[in-house]
Amino acid sequence: MIKEGSTVLPGDKVAISEELQPGEGTYEKNGEIIASIIGRFRVDRQRMTAIVEPLTKIPLVLKAGDTAICEVKQLTEAMVIVRIIHIAGNKRQIAGEKDGAIHISNIADEFVDDIGKKYRIGDIIRAKIIRVEPAIQLSTKGKGFGTIKAYCTNCRNPLIRKNDLLECPSCGRMEERKMADDYGEGNLDRVI
Ligand SMILES: [Zn+2]
């Protein structure tokens, strides 16, 4: 029979009704327990039921190579600290709070001497996860990576792209950032 923890498709036989009762995500048909949704097969041993957990409830495991959407939480002299809020192209939720760091040398292809000219707290950025152990590290080198939405440091309005700079439509302030080539388009699921 199907191993516990396996991913199953609707219609897959996961158990027989002599062994288990149908639980969430399953139904019984002709003595067999069948998955009704795509998900992961589990057995609730207390109630002796077969369960298929929806995939969206399964915590997402981050890995090197993932394209991540992050919010800038903190800037240090040599590091941008971000919270990863979404993995592009993946519907699963990220388990818990996942913070990562972008070292100054990984911000852009060219040399960066002032982090504050590249990112600001609250910016939404697209970054590539380059390692997950012992701590998550990301990079925004390359034209598809960088901020996709940034806010005025004066008045917090979303900034509008104006050539190589960003302009606040409210107070007129011009700001500099490391921008993704699709800044402002809201592409959260673009995988690079
Ligand atoms: Zn402003």
Boltz pocket constraint, residues with backbone or C-beta under 6 A from the ligand:
constraints:
  - pocket:
      binder: B
      contacts: [[A, 152], [A, 153], [A, 154], [A, 155], [A, 156], [A, 157], [A, 168], [A, 169], [A, 170], [A, 171], [A, 172], [A, 173]]
      max_distance: 6.0
